[in-house]
Amino acid sequence: MDQKITTRIPRFSAAERITHWMAALCFLYTALTGLSMWSRKLFWIATIFGGGETVRALHPWGGLLFSAALGIMFLRWRKRMAVDADDIAWLKQSHKYATNVKEGLPEVGEFNGGQKMLFWMQTVFTLLLLVTGAVLWFPSEMPSALRLGAVLLHPLAAIGSIGGIIVHIYMGTAAVPGALRSMTRGYVSEEWAAAHHPKWLRQIPKS
C-alpha cells in the first residue's frame, strides 16, 4: 500500500528548543514557588520543593535563570517578532482564529499576531518581575516607596505572565495540534505549515 510522504519543514533549531525548554522549566519552578509564598492556601506547594526556607532562598535564583533564558530568546527572536500591518489586522479578528474560522484572516508568516503579542507581553512582564523581584530580594536596602511598589507590582506582573503562559500552552497543544512537535522535534509538516503559516512557507528557500 502506498504511503503518503510528508515533507518536513525545519522550524526551530536545537539551540532554540533547548533555550525554550530551559525557560519553560525555570518559569514553572519560579511560578509555583512564587504562588506558594503568595497565599497561605497554596503553601503546600512549598513542601514539594523542600519547604518554606528553601523556596524563599531559591525562588529568586529561579527567576534569574528564567530571565536569562528569556533574554537569550529575545536576542534571537526580536526581529522575527516585529509586528506589521497584517499582524494588527489578524489581532483585530483573532476571535476567528480561536474558533478555527480562517475566512477573512490575513495570511500568517512565521509567527501569528497572537504569538508576537505574547512575546512582547512576556518581555515586559519579565522586566517588571526582575526589577520588583530585586527590590523584594534586598528589602532592607531599598526605600520604603520602592518596597511598597514592588509588593503591589510583583504579583500583578506574575499573574499576567502566568495567564499568558496558560494561553500559550493551550494554543500550542489543544488548539493547534502539531504545534508542539515544532518545539520538541524542530520541524513541522508541509501541510501543517501551509494551513497555519502559509506566508512563511512561501518564504522558505526551495532546495
N, C-alpha and C positions, 0 to 999 in steps of 0.2 A: 504494500500500500504506500502510495506516495505521501511524503511528509512535507508540510509547508516549511520552507526555510525562512526564518526570521532574521532580518539584518539587525545587527547590534550597533547602536549608536552610542559612542562614548559620551558621558555627561559630566562625571566628576572624577578627578584624578585621585590616586591613592592618598596623596598628601591632603587633599581637600576633605576626603572622607574621614581620615584619621583625626584631623582638626575638628571636624563637625562632631564626631562621637566623643572626643575628649571634652568639648564644650558641653555636650548633652549630659555626660556623666557628672561633670563638675556642677552644672546647673541643677541637676536632680538632687545631688547631695546638699548644695547650698540652700535650695528652696525648702527641702524637707527639714533641715536643721533650723532654718530660719523660722519656719512655721512652728516648730516645737518650742521655740523661745517666745513666740508672739502670743500664744494663748495657752493657758493652763490646761484647757481641754485637749490640747494637742501635745502636751509634754511627753506623753507616752512614746512619741516618735523618737525623742532623745534617747530612750533606753535602748533602742535598736542600734544607735550609733555610739554607744559607750557611756551614756549618762550626761547629765547637765554640764558638768565641768568640762568634759571632753568636747562636747558640742560647742560650748562658748569659746573654747580655745581654738577649735579647728574651723568653725564656720567662716571667720574672716579669710582664712587661707583658701578655703574652697571658693570664696568669692573672687579672690585674686587670680586663682587658676582659671576660673571661668572667664574673667575679664581678659586675661592674656590670650586664651583660645579665641574669644570673640574678636579681639584686636587683630589677630592673625587673619581671621575670616574677613574682617573689614578691609584690611590692606589688600587682600586678594580679590575681593568681590565688589568693592565700592564702585568701580567704573561700570561693571556689569549690572549694577543695581540702580543706575541712573534712571529717573522717572521721565518718560517722554509723553507726548500728547496721546498716543494710543493707550498708555497705562492709565492716564487720567480718565479717558473715555471708558476704559474697562472697569475702573473702580466705580464709576457712576452707575454701571449696570452689573456690578458684582453679584447682586442678588440672583441674577440669571444663572451665573456660574455655580452658585451654591445649590441650585435646584436642577443642575445638569441641562439647562437651556442655553444653547450656544448661538442661536439665531440673534443677529444684531450685535454680537460682541466683536470687538476688533481682534484681528489675529494676534496671537501671543508670540513673543520672542523667547529668549532663553528662560526668562522668568516672567510670570504674570504680575499685574499691578499689586495684587494682594501679597505676593511673596516679597516684592520690593518694599511695600509699606511695612511689613513685618520686620524686614531687615533694618530699616531706619528707625522704627519704633524701639526695637530691641537695643539698638546702638544708644539711643537717648536714655532709655531706662537703665541700661548698664552703667552709663556715665553717672547718672543720678545715684544709683546704688553704690558705685565705687566711691564717690565723694562723700555721701552721707554715711556710708559704712566706715570710712576712715575717721570721721568725726566721732562715731559711736565706739570705735575701737580704742580711741585715746580720749575719752571724755574729759578727764581732768586737765588736759592741756588745751581744751577748746573753750571759747567764750560761751556763756550760757545761751545767747541767742542762736548760735550755731548748733548747739546741742538740741535745743527745742525744735529748730527747723529740721534737723536730721531725724529726730524722733517722729515727726509728722510725715516727712517726705519718704523716708526709707521704706516703711511698709506700703505706702501708696505706690511707689515705683515697683516694689516686689509684686504687688497684686497685678499691676499692669503687665509686667514681664511674664508672670506665671500664666495669666489669661491668654496672652499672645502665644505662648508655647503650647498651651492646650489646643488652641485653634490650629496651630501648625501641625501637631501630632495627628489631629483628626483629619485635616486635609491631606496629609501625607500618607495616610493609611486607609481609613474607611471611605473618605470622599473621593479620592483619586487612586484607585487600585493601580499598582505598578510603579507609583512614585517612589515608594520605599526602596525598591530594587536599585534605583539610581544611586542611593546613598549607602547601599550595602555591597553591591557588585560593581558599581561605577558606570553601568550602561543601561540604556532603555531600548526597547524595540523600535523599529522604524515606524510601525503602526501607532505605537503609543505617542511618539514624538509628533507624528502627523496629526493626531487627534487633539493633543494638548498644547503643543508648541510649534505650530506649522511654520511660522516665520523663522524661527531658529533653525528648523530642519533645512529650510531652503538656503540658509546662510552657511551651512556646513560644507566645506570644500569636498567635492566628489573625488574619490580615489580612482 
